[in-house]
Amino acid sequence: MAKKSKKRKAEKQSKRIVLPDEGGASKKNHRARKGKKRKKGPKKGKGAGVDATESVSMPQGKKNKALGARGEEAAERFLRRHGYEILERNWVCFAGEADIIAADDRALVFAEVKTRRGINHGFPGEAVNQAKRERYERIALAYVQDHCVGEVTVRFDVISIVVIAPDRALVRHHLGAFSAA
């Protein structure tokens, strides 16, 4: 009998649901049941600074779109801080959409912004496949034909953003991530 009750108890514990962004909340609830108080002050650890209600209140498609928009805003601020002039954002043509078109001292920059909540499915920059690279080349050609006179140097960058908290992110700028063939 003792073996069965231990097994059932283990099964019940393994079925406990923890929201993906909640992290250490089950430990906090466990402390509350045991009568121990949680230390005051800022949260530390895996669930620090994450609002778990945000992850269940919105459908997945809207969350991804909102995350992408936040990532593009962060990428724009990043580029401005590093001396780039932002020419266009979400520029659309027959070939598709460019997230950010900017200029620095040497080149016209077409930047693809990739934002992720974590690295469970790989780093954001890894999502730029050959088809997307070819599409960006067609977008660049259309933009240069419409807006530029004379010779211009074009560069294709990828800006990878990994959100680590609601107000913090890791930004990585891949200069010349791919080139026109």
Secondary structure by P-SEA (a helix, b strand, c coil): caaaaaaaaaaaaaaccccccccaaaaaaaaaaacccccccccccccccccccccccccaaaaaaaaaaaaaaaaaaaaaaacccccccccccccccccccccccccbbbbbbbbbcccccccccccccaaaaaaaaaaaaaaaacccccbbbbbbbbbbbbbccccbbbbbbbccccccc
